[in-house]
Amino acid sequence: MSPHPDQAAPAAVRAIRDRHAGRRALVTGAGSGIGRAIARRLAAEGASVACLDVDRRAAGETAAAIEAAGGTPLVVVADVRRGVEVRAAVGQAIADLGGLDLLVNAAGIVTMSGFDDVTEDEWDRVVDVNMKGYFLVAKAAVEALAVGNNPAMVNITTIEAEVIVSTTGRCQVHYNASKGGALMLTKALAAELARRGIRVNAVAPGATNTLFTGTSFADPDVFAVISDRLLIKRVGEPEDMAAAVSFLLSEDASYITGIQLPVDGGWLVR
């Protein structure tokens, strides 16, 4: 099945001018995919953005795109599994930005091993990036956020934090566990940080047009397998996720905290 012509992805998800004017943002995983789209969206809406990634070159490419569009980005580098690196990079971002108002945890990895063949090293690496990394970055940023301008945090989870997505009978148990943990971390942080004026939410992408898993959901053969689950007959774009993140970070969402917002084309409905 091909995407329905009436539900094709928009050429671009339009940024809302000045929505985040004067605000200072840190986006992890900004070197590619959803993280890159988020960094570019926030910059287009007026934020000064620090692009954090383990890959300096990739983060630099995102920053160059932001700068070419008139934004004011900076690049910081860290492996989010390493507390020393995280504290140094987040501290540098805060110092260079002059504070921090917005935080997005978008760094993430997956391996496609099933339960029978996933190794302890794989488990540790995926859980450490997808859950521990969110904790370490939040921990390093919280003092600056607490005195920021309408501070807010968004964590990127997945619909697989709630449901198992398997077309072959094999499940990525390490990935599911890590993202389920990230969802509960989001809720716990929302409860813990409310007294400090920080809202915390999550965005849960469904099938998204990136190469995160090593294959593209937009490939016609792959899309044919998943299309029956989608009410909106197209694959999500990174820009769709960025739009949802921008909303949750904005003052339009000032009475929203502790939720996970699915951006999944209706996958979770059935």
C-alpha positions in Angstrom: 0.0 0.0 0.0 1.2 3.5 -0.8 0.4 6.6 1.3 -3.0 8.0 0.8 -2.8 11.1 -1.5 -5.0 13.2 0.7 -2.8 12.4 3.7 0.6 13.1 2.2 3.2 14.8 4.4 3.3 18.6 4.1 6.2 20.0 2.2 7.2 21.6 5.5 5.6 22.0 8.9 5.4 25.8 9.2 7.2 27.3 12.1 5.4 29.9 14.3 7.5 33.0 14.1 8.8 34.3 17.4 7.1 31.6 19.4 10.3 31.0 21.3 11.9 34.4 20.8 14.5 35.2 23.4 14.5 31.7 24.8 17.5 29.5 25.2 17.3 25.8 24.3 19.5 22.7 24.6 18.7 19.8 22.3 20.5 16.4 22.7 20.8 14.1 19.8 20.7 17.2 17.6 23.0 15.7 15.0 20.4 13.8 13.0 16.8 12.7 12.6 14.2 13.9 15.1 16.8 15.8 17.2 18.0 17.8 14.2 14.4 18.7 13.2 13.7 19.8 16.7 16.8 22.0 16.9 16.0 23.6 13.6 12.3 24.2 14.5 13.1 25.9 17.8 15.7 28.1 16.1 13.2 29.0 13.4 10.9 30.1 16.1 13.4 32.4 17.7 15.3 30.3 20.2 19.0 30.3 20.6 19.9 26.6 20.4 22.7 24.5 21.7 23.1 21.4 19.6 24.5 18.5 21.7 25.5 15.3 20.1 28.2 12.6 20.5 29.2 13.3 16.9 30.7 16.8 16.5 30.5 16.7 12.8 26.8 15.9 12.7 26.0 18.5 15.3 28.0 21.0 13.3 25.9 20.2 10.2 22.7 21.0 12.2 24.2 24.2 13.5 25.3 25.2 10.0 21.8 24.7 8.7 20.4 26.8 11.6 23.0 29.5 11.0 22.2 29.6 7.2 18.6 30.2 8.1 19.5 33.2 10.3 19.7 31.4 13.7 22.3 31.6 16.4 23.3 28.0 17.2 26.2 26.5 19.1 27.7 23.0 19.3 28.5 21.0 22.4 29.7 17.4 22.4 29.1 14.6 24.9 28.4 10.9 25.2 25.2 11.2 27.3 26.1 7.9 29.1 29.0 9.7 30.8 28.2 12.0 33.6 31.5 13.9 33.5 31.0 14.6 29.8 27.4 15.6 30.2 28.1 18.0 33.1 30.9 19.7 31.1 28.8 20.0 27.9 25.6 21.2 29.6 27.6 23.6 31.6 29.3 25.0 28.5 25.9 25.4 26.8 24.4 27.2 29.7 27.4 29.5 30.0 27.5 30.3 26.2 23.7 30.8 26.1 23.6 32.9 29.2 21.1 30.5 30.9 18.6 27.9 29.9 14.8 27.9 29.4 14.1 24.8 27.3 15.6 21.3 27.3 14.9 18.5 24.9 16.3 15.0 25.4 16.3 13.4 21.9 19.5 11.4 22.0 18.6 7.7 21.4 19.8 4.4 19.9 18.4 1.0 19.1 19.7 -2.3 18.0 17.5 -4.8 16.3 18.4 -7.8 18.4 15.6 -9.9 19.9 15.5 -11.3 23.4 17.4 -14.5 22.5 20.4 -12.7 21.0 20.6 -9.3 22.7 23.9 -9.1 24.7 24.5 -7.6 28.1 26.6 -4.9 26.4 23.8 -4.0 24.0 21.3 -3.8 26.9 23.6 -1.5 28.9 24.4 0.7 25.9 20.7 1.2 24.9 19.4 1.7 28.4 22.3 4.0 29.2 21.6 6.3 26.3 17.8 6.2 26.2 17.1 6.4 29.9 20.2 7.1 32.0 21.3 9.8 29.5 18.0 11.7 30.0 18.5 11.6 33.8 22.1 12.8 33.5 21.2 15.7 31.2 18.2 16.7 33.3 20.3 16.6 36.4 23.0 18.8 34.9 20.5 21.3 33.5 17.9 21.6 36.3 19.5 24.5 38.3 19.7 26.7 35.2 16.2 25.7 34.1 14.7 26.5 37.5 15.6 30.2 37.1 14.8 30.2 33.4 12.0 31.9 31.4 8.9 29.6 31.6 11.1 26.5 31.8 10.1 23.3 30.2 11.5 20.0 29.3 10.5 17.4 26.7 11.8 13.8 26.4 11.5 11.9 23.2 10.1 8.4 24.0 8.2 6.2 21.5 4.8 4.5 21.2 6.8 1.4 22.1 7.0 2.8 25.7 3.4 1.6 25.9 2.9 -1.1 23.3 5.0 -3.8 21.6 5.5 -3.3 17.9 6.5 -6.5 16.3 6.0 -7.7 12.7 8.3 -10.7 13.0 7.6 -12.0 16.5 10.9 -10.6 17.7 10.9 -7.7 20.1 13.6 -5.3 21.0 13.2 -5.9 24.7 16.1 -3.6 25.7 14.7 -0.7 23.6 11.1 -1.2 25.0 12.5 -1.3 28.6 14.6 1.8 28.1 11.8 3.9 26.6 9.3 2.6 29.1 11.7 3.8 31.8 12.1 7.2 30.0 8.3 7.6 30.1 8.2 7.0 33.9 11.2 9.2 34.3 9.2 12.0 32.6 6.3 11.5 34.9 8.5 11.4 38.0 10.4 14.6 36.9 7.1 16.3 36.3 6.0 15.6 39.8 9.4 16.4 41.3 10.1 19.6 39.4 6.6 21.2 39.5 7.5 23.0 42.7 10.4 24.6 40.9 8.2 25.8 38.0 9.5 23.3 35.4 7.0 21.5 33.2 8.1 18.1 31.9 6.4 16.1 29.1 7.2 13.5 26.5 6.6 13.1 22.8 6.1 9.5 21.6 6.9 9.1 17.9 5.3 6.4 15.9 6.6 5.2 12.5 8.9 8.0 11.5 10.8 8.6 8.3 14.3 8.3 9.6 16.9 5.6 9.4 16.9 5.1 13.2 16.3 1.4 12.9 18.4 0.9 9.8 15.5 0.8 7.4 13.0 3.4 6.3 9.3 3.2 7.2 8.7 5.1 4.0 10.0 2.2 1.9 7.0 0.8 0.1 7.5 -2.8 1.3 7.9 -1.7 4.9 5.0 0.7 4.7 2.8 -2.1 3.4 3.4 -4.1 6.6 2.5 -1.2 9.0 -0.1 0.7 7.0 -3.1 -1.2 8.5 -2.2 0.2 11.9 -2.2 3.8 10.7 -5.3 5.9 10.6 -3.4 8.6 8.8 -2.0 6.7 5.8 1.5 8.1 5.7 4.7 7.8 7.7 5.5 10.6 10.2 8.2 13.0 9.4 10.8 14.3 11.9 9.2 17.7 11.4 5.9 16.3 12.7 7.7 15.4 16.0 9.4 18.8 16.1 6.1 20.6 15.9 4.7 18.6 18.8 7.8 19.3 20.9 7.6 23.0 20.1 4.0 23.1 21.3 4.8 21.4 24.5 7.7 23.7 25.2 5.6 26.8 24.4 3.3 28.9 26.6 0.4 27.4 24.7 1.0 24.3 26.8 1.5 26.1 30.1 -1.2 23.9 31.8 0.2 20.6 30.6 2.8 18.5 32.5 3.5 14.9 33.0 2.0 13.6 29.8 3.2 11.6 26.9 1.9 12.9 23.6 1.7 10.3 20.8 2.5 11.5 17.4 1.8 8.3 15.6 -0.8 8.7 12.9 -3.4 7.0 15.1 -1.3 3.8 15.7 -2.3 3.5 19.3 -6.0 3.8 18.6 -6.2 0.1 17.4 
